[in-house]
Amino acid sequence: MAQITLNGNKKHISDNTTLEALLSDIELPKFYVVEKNMKIIYRENFANEILKDGDSVEIATFCGGG
């Protein structure tokens, strides 16, 4: 087991969990960006990005306004 921080909250995940697998369990809006350890990860890399103990993942969403 590994422990990561997801949007400021501690979360336990299985070893070798990819970012893609983590996100598949989360209801996401149409537009969002994912940051791992303060670095933006592009969608085409989600399946190859393996999460490790101590990683920090932030999911930011966009909203329009006037």
MOPAC internal coordinates of N, CA, C and O (Angstrom, degrees):
PM7 1SCF
backbone

  N    0.0000 0     0.00 0     0.00 0    0    0    0
  C    1.4513 1     0.00 0     0.00 0    1    0    0
  C    1.5308 1   109.67 1     0.00 0    2    1    0
  O    1.2310 1   122.03 1   -31.90 1    3    2    1
  N    1.3007 1   113.72 1   148.10 1    3    2    1
  C    1.4613 1   120.72 1   176.78 1    5    3    2
  C    1.5248 1   107.69 1  -126.69 1    6    5    3
  O    1.2310 1   120.96 1   -27.31 1    7    6    5
  N    1.3073 1   115.78 1   152.69 1    7    6    5
  C    1.4584 1   120.53 1   176.31 1    9    7    6
  C    1.5199 1   108.50 1  -115.35 1   10    9    7
  O    1.2310 1   120.87 1   -53.34 1   11   10    9
  N    1.3276 1   115.95 1   126.66 1   11   10    9
  C    1.4523 1   121.32 1   177.19 1   13   11   10
  C    1.5274 1   108.19 1  -120.72 1   14   13   11
  O    1.2310 1   121.10 1    -8.81 1   15   14   13
  N    1.3025 1   115.50 1   171.19 1   15   14   13
  C    1.4575 1   121.10 1   171.72 1   17   15   14
  C    1.5178 1   106.64 1  -111.61 1   18   17   15
  O    1.2310 1   120.56 1   -57.65 1   19   18   17
  N    1.3286 1   116.53 1   122.35 1   19   18   17
  C    1.4581 1   122.78 1  -179.64 1   21   19   18
  C    1.5196 1   108.03 1  -117.06 1   22   21   19
  O    1.2310 1   121.01 1   -67.89 1   23   22   21
  N    1.3231 1   115.66 1   112.11 1   23   22   21
  C    1.4711 1   121.53 1  -177.69 1   25   23   22
  C    1.5258 1   112.03 1    50.02 1   26   25   23
  O    1.2310 1   120.98 1  -136.51 1   27   26   25
  N    1.3313 1   115.73 1    43.49 1   27   26   25
  C    1.4552 1   121.64 1   175.83 1   29   27   26
  C    1.5144 1   115.42 1    85.95 1   30   29   27
  O    1.2310 1   119.53 1   176.51 1   31   30   29
  N    1.3347 1   118.51 1    -3.49 1   31   30   29
  C    1.4655 1   122.18 1  -179.32 1   33   31   30
  C    1.5175 1   110.79 1  -113.34 1   34   33   31
  O    1.2310 1   120.74 1   -42.36 1   35   34   33
  N    1.3276 1   116.19 1   137.64 1   35   34   33
  C    1.4567 1   121.11 1   177.66 1   37   35   34
  C    1.5218 1   109.95 1   -69.48 1   38   37   35
  O    1.2310 1   120.71 1   -40.75 1   39   38   37
  N    1.3350 1   116.24 1   139.25 1   39   38   37
  C    1.4677 1   121.48 1  -179.18 1   41   39   38
  C    1.5157 1   108.66 1  -144.17 1   42   41   39
  O    1.2310 1   120.35 1   -45.57 1   43   42   41
  N    1.3221 1   116.94 1   134.43 1   43   42   41
  C    1.4570 1   121.81 1   175.35 1   45   43   42
  C    1.5251 1   108.71 1   -92.06 1   46   45   43
  O    1.2310 1   121.19 1   -44.94 1   47   46   45
  N    1.3215 1   115.32 1   135.06 1   47   46   45
  C    1.4588 1   121.69 1   179.08 1   49   47   46
  C    1.5229 1   108.62 1  -133.09 1   50   49   47
  O    1.2310 1   120.83 1   -17.75 1   51   50   49
  N    1.3069 1   116.02 1   162.25 1   51   50   49
  C    1.4662 1   120.67 1   175.66 1   53   51   50
  C    1.5172 1   109.79 1   -71.73 1   54   53   51
  O    1.2310 1   120.62 1   -27.73 1   55   54   53
  N    1.3084 1   116.41 1   152.27 1   55   54   53
  C    1.4614 1   120.78 1   174.86 1   57   55   54
  C    1.5241 1   109.14 1   -59.59 1   58   57   55
  O    1.2310 1   120.98 1   -32.36 1   59   58   57
  N    1.3150 1   115.73 1   147.64 1   59   58   57
  C    1.4711 1   123.85 1   178.25 1   61   59   58
  C    1.5286 1   113.86 1    64.14 1   62   61   59
  O    1.2310 1   120.03 1  -156.14 1   63   62   61
  N    1.3310 1   117.54 1    23.86 1   63   62   61
  C    1.4638 1   120.77 1   174.79 1   65   63   62
  C    1.5212 1   108.64 1   -72.23 1   66   65   63
  O    1.2310 1   120.89 1   -47.48 1   67   66   65
  N    1.3216 1   115.90 1   132.52 1   67   66   65
  C    1.4607 1   119.35 1   177.41 1   69   67   66
  C    1.5334 1   109.25 1   -87.84 1   70   69   67
  O    1.2310 1   121.65 1   -18.12 1   71   70   69
  N    1.3011 1   114.44 1   161.88 1   71   70   69
  C    1.4553 1   119.77 1   176.05 1   73   71   70
  C    1.5249 1   110.13 1   -60.85 1   74   73   71
  O    1.2310 1   120.43 1   141.66 1   75   74   73
  N    1.3227 1   116.78 1   -38.34 1   75   74   73
  C    1.4593 1   121.55 1   178.17 1   77   75   74
  C    1.5299 1   111.16 1   -59.65 1   78   77   75
  O    1.2310 1   120.06 1   136.00 1   79   78   77
  N    1.3247 1   117.48 1   -44.00 1   79   78   77
  C    1.4681 1   121.60 1   179.40 1   81   79   78
  C    1.5231 1   110.94 1   -65.51 1   82   81   79
  O    1.2310 1   120.20 1   138.92 1   83   82   81
  N    1.3092 1   117.22 1   -41.08 1   83   82   81
  C    1.4561 1   121.02 1   178.30 1   85   83   82
  C    1.5250 1   110.41 1   -60.62 1   86   85   83
  O    1.2310 1   120.47 1   133.20 1   87   86   85
  N    1.3154 1   116.71 1   -46.80 1   87   86   85
  C    1.4570 1   121.35 1  -176.88 1   89   87   86
  C    1.5239 1   112.86 1   -70.22 1   90   89   87
  O    1.2310 1   120.14 1   155.66 1   91   90   89
  N    1.3279 1   117.34 1   -24.34 1   91   90   89
  C    1.4705 1   119.82 1  -179.58 1   93   91   90
  C    1.5208 1   111.49 1   -66.30 1   94   93   91
  O    1.2310 1   120.06 1   159.63 1   95   94   93
  N    1.3339 1   117.48 1   -20.37 1   95   94   93
  C    1.4673 1   121.77 1   179.93 1   97   95   94
  C    1.5252 1   112.86 1   -91.69 1   98   97   95
  O    1.2310 1   120.48 1  -179.07 1   99   98   97
  N    1.3232 1   116.69 1     0.93 1   99   98   97
  C    1.4635 1   121.26 1  -175.02 1  101   99   98
  C    1.5254 1   109.52 1  -116.83 1  102  101   99
  O    1.2310 1   120.91 1   -44.09 1  103  102  101
  N    1.3180 1   115.86 1   135.91 1  103  102  101
  C    1.4682 1   119.90 1   174.65 1  105  103  102
  C    1.5247 1   107.73 1   -78.33 1  106  105  103
  O    1.2310 1   121.04 1   -63.22 1  107  106  105
  N    1.3247 1   115.61 1   116.78 1  107  106  105
  C    1.4579 1   120.76 1  -175.17 1  109  107  106
  C    1.5211 1   111.03 1  -113.31 1  110  109  107
  O    1.2310 1   120.82 1   -31.98 1  111  110  109
  N    1.3183 1   116.04 1   148.02 1  111  110  109
  C    1.4659 1   119.16 1   175.24 1  113  111  110
  C    1.5262 1   110.03 1   -73.36 1  114  113  111
  O    1.2310 1   120.70 1    -4.88 1  115  114  113
  N    1.3128 1   116.26 1   175.12 1  115  114  113
  C    1.4631 1   121.03 1  -178.54 1  117  115  114
  C    1.5229 1   111.90 1   -63.64 1  118  117  115
  O    1.2310 1   120.53 1   138.76 1  119  118  117
  N    1.3165 1   116.60 1   -41.24 1  119  118  117
  C    1.4644 1   121.03 1  -178.10 1  121  119  118
  C    1.5243 1   110.51 1  -115.30 1  122  121  119
  O    1.2310 1   121.09 1   -58.64 1  123  122  121
  N    1.3072 1   115.53 1   121.36 1  123  122  121
  C    1.4627 1   120.80 1   178.51 1  125  123  122
  C    1.5249 1   109.08 1  -156.09 1  126  125  123
  O    1.2310 1   121.26 1   -15.91 1  127  126  125
  N    1.3112 1   115.20 1   164.09 1  127  126  125
  C    1.4604 1   121.90 1   175.45 1  129  127  126
  C    1.5210 1   107.13 1  -133.13 1  130  129  127
  O    1.2310 1   120.96 1   -34.61 1  131  130  129
  N    1.3347 1   115.77 1   145.39 1  131  130  129
  C    1.4627 1   121.06 1  -179.06 1  133  131  130
  C    1.5195 1   109.11 1  -116.15 1  134  133  131
  O    1.2310 1   121.80 1   -46.21 1  135  134  133
  N    1.3104 1   114.17 1   133.79 1  135  134  133
  C    1.4601 1   121.79 1   179.27 1  137  135  134
  C    1.5287 1   107.76 1  -121.24 1  138  137  135
  O    1.2310 1   120.72 1   -49.87 1  139  138  137
  N    1.3095 1   116.23 1   130.13 1  139  138  137
  C    1.4698 1   121.22 1   176.03 1  141  139  138
  C    1.5148 1   107.49 1  -119.02 1  142  141  139
  O    1.2310 1   120.87 1   -59.24 1  143  142  141
  N    1.3161 1   115.94 1   120.76 1  143  142  141
  C    1.4707 1   121.58 1  -179.40 1  145  143  142
  C    1.5320 1   111.15 1    51.35 1  146  145  143
  O    1.2310 1   121.45 1  -134.57 1  147  146  145
  N    1.3330 1   114.84 1    45.43 1  147  146  145
  C    1.4614 1   124.05 1   175.47 1  149  147  146
  C    1.5284 1   113.52 1    67.56 1  150  149  147
  O    1.2310 1   120.24 1  -156.55 1  151  150  149
  N    1.3301 1   117.15 1    23.45 1  151  150  149
  C    1.4634 1   122.16 1   177.02 1  153  151  150
  C    1.5239 1   108.01 1  -128.98 1  154  153  151
  O    1.2310 1   120.23 1   -50.75 1  155  154  153
  N    1.3355 1   117.17 1   129.25 1  155  154  153
  C    1.4571 1   121.03 1   179.58 1  157  155  154
  C    1.5261 1   109.64 1   -68.92 1  158  157  155
  O    1.2310 1   121.10 1   -46.49 1  159  158  157
  N    1.3275 1   115.50 1   133.51 1  159  158  157
  C    1.4618 1   121.88 1   178.07 1  161  159  158
  C    1.5279 1   107.49 1  -109.84 1  162  161  159
  O    1.2310 1   120.42 1   -53.97 1  163  162  161
  N    1.3136 1   116.81 1   126.03 1  163  162  161
  C    1.4573 1   121.74 1  -179.75 1  165  163  162
  C    1.5223 1   110.47 1   -78.75 1  166  165  163
  O    1.2310 1   120.74 1   -32.51 1  167  166  165
  N    1.3296 1   116.19 1   147.49 1  167  166  165
  C    1.4654 1   121.99 1  -175.74 1  169  167  166
  C    1.5217 1   113.30 1   -52.90 1  170  169  167
  O    1.2310 1   120.21 1   141.74 1  171  170  169
  N    1.3168 1   117.20 1   -38.26 1  171  170  169
  C    1.4635 1   119.33 1  -178.29 1  173  171  170
  C    1.5320 1   112.39 1   -66.23 1  174  173  171
  O    1.2310 1   120.18 1   168.66 1  175  174  173
  N    1.3332 1   117.27 1   -11.34 1  175  174  173
  C    1.4652 1   121.16 1   179.40 1  177  175  174
  C    1.5236 1   113.56 1  -104.41 1  178  177  175
  O    1.2310 1   119.52 1   178.12 1  179  178  177
  N    1.3361 1   118.52 1    -1.88 1  179  178  177
  C    1.4688 1   121.30 1  -176.95 1  181  179  178
  C    1.5292 1   112.23 1   -56.33 1  182  181  179
  O    1.2310 1   119.83 1   138.57 1  183  182  181
  N    1.3261 1   117.94 1   -41.43 1  183  182  181
  C    1.4725 1   121.23 1  -176.35 1  185  183  182
  C    1.5208 1   112.30 1   -69.79 1  186  185  183
  O    1.2310 1   119.93 1   155.81 1  187  186  185
  N    1.3280 1   117.74 1   -24.19 1  187  186  185
  C    1.4665 1   121.60 1  -177.96 1  189  187  186
  C    1.5221 1   113.48 1   -97.09 1  190  189  187
  O    1.2310 1   120.54 1   172.01 1  191  190  189
  N    1.3225 1   116.57 1    -7.99 1  191  190  189
  C    1.4644 1   121.22 1  -175.87 1  193  191  190
  C    1.5191 1   109.66 1   -89.99 1  194  193  191
  O    1.2310 1   120.35 1   -77.23 1  195  194  193
  N    1.3301 1   116.94 1   102.77 1  195  194  193
  C    1.4633 1   122.35 1  -178.13 1  197  195  194
  C    1.5233 1   109.26 1   -89.85 1  198  197  195
  O    1.2310 1   121.14 1   -49.30 1  199  198  197
  N    1.3267 1   115.42 1   130.70 1  199  198  197
  C    1.4620 1   121.01 1  -179.48 1  201  199  198
  C    1.5191 1   110.10 1   -84.58 1  202  201  199
  O    1.2310 1   121.65 1   -38.57 1  203  202  201
  N    1.3253 1   114.45 1   141.43 1  203  202  201
  C    1.4629 1   121.20 1  -178.88 1  205  203  202
  C    1.5246 1   109.53 1  -122.55 1  206  205  203
  O    1.2310 1   121.18 1   -19.47 1  207  206  205
  N    1.3120 1   115.34 1   160.53 1  207  206  205
  C    1.4540 1   121.80 1   178.22 1  209  207  206
  C    1.5254 1   109.88 1   -53.41 1  210  209  207
  O    1.2310 1   120.94 1   -50.43 1  211  210  209
  N    1.3183 1   115.81 1   129.57 1  211  210  209
  C    1.4605 1   120.67 1   178.06 1  213  211  210
  C    1.5229 1   114.96 1    93.00 1  214  213  211
  O    1.2310 1   119.89 1   172.04 1  215  214  213
  N    1.3348 1   117.82 1    -7.96 1  215  214  213
  C    1.4674 1   120.30 1   179.02 1  217  215  214
  C    1.5219 1   110.62 1   -64.52 1  218  217  215
  O    1.2310 1   121.69 1   -27.54 1  219  218  217
  N    1.3236 1   114.38 1   152.46 1  219  218  217
  C    1.4543 1   121.73 1   176.05 1  221  219  218
  C    1.5247 1   108.37 1  -118.93 1  222  221  219
  O    1.2310 1   120.76 1   -53.93 1  223  222  221
  N    1.3388 1   116.15 1   126.07 1  223  222  221
  C    1.4631 1   121.83 1  -179.66 1  225  223  222
  C    1.5272 1   107.91 1  -120.53 1  226  225  223
  O    1.2310 1   121.18 1   -51.08 1  227  226  225
  N    1.3136 1   115.36 1   128.92 1  227  226  225
  C    1.4614 1   121.51 1   176.51 1  229  227  226
  C    1.5100 1   108.48 1  -121.33 1  230  229  227
  O    1.2310 1   120.51 1   -46.46 1  231  230  229
  N    1.3268 1   116.63 1   133.54 1  231  230  229
  C    1.4588 1   121.93 1   176.21 1  233  231  230
  C    1.5251 1   106.55 1  -113.52 1  234  233  231
  O    1.2310 1   121.26 1   -62.53 1  235  234  233
  N    1.3158 1   115.20 1   117.47 1  235  234  233
  C    1.4603 1   120.27 1  -179.29 1  237  235  234
  C    1.5249 1   108.50 1  -109.53 1  238  237  235
  O    1.2310 1   121.23 1   -41.04 1  239  238  237
  N    1.3213 1   115.25 1   138.96 1  239  238  237
  C    1.4632 1   120.37 1   178.74 1  241  239  238
  C    1.5237 1   109.79 1  -112.36 1  242  241  239
  O    1.2310 1   121.18 1   -19.53 1  243  242  241
  N    1.3031 1   115.36 1   160.47 1  243  242  241
  C    1.4443 1   121.62 1  -179.85 1  245  243  242
  C    1.5210 1   109.04 1  -110.34 1  246  245  243
  O    1.2310 1   120.86 1   -36.85 1  247  246  245
  N    1.2905 1   115.95 1   143.15 1  247  246  245
  C    1.4588 1   119.40 1   174.31 1  249  247  246
  C    1.5224 1   108.18 1  -140.59 1  250  249  247
  O    1.2310 1   122.09 1   -35.64 1  251  250  249
  N    1.3017 1   113.61 1   144.36 1  251  250  249
  C    1.4560 1   119.22 1  -179.52 1  253  251  250
  C    1.5157 1   110.78 1   -87.47 1  254  253  251
  O    1.2310 1   121.64 1   -18.08 1  255  254  253
  N    1.2609 1   114.46 1   161.92 1  255  254  253
  C    1.4666 1   119.21 1   178.88 1  257  255  254
  C    1.5029 1   110.10 1  -161.39 1  258  257  255
  O    1.2310 1   121.29 1    -3.38 1  259  258  257
  N    1.2679 1   115.14 1   176.62 1  259  258  257
  C    1.4515 1   117.23 1  -179.21 1  261  259  258
  C    1.4923 1   112.46 1  -135.99 1  262  261  259
  O    1.2310 1   120.10 1   180.00 1  263  262  261

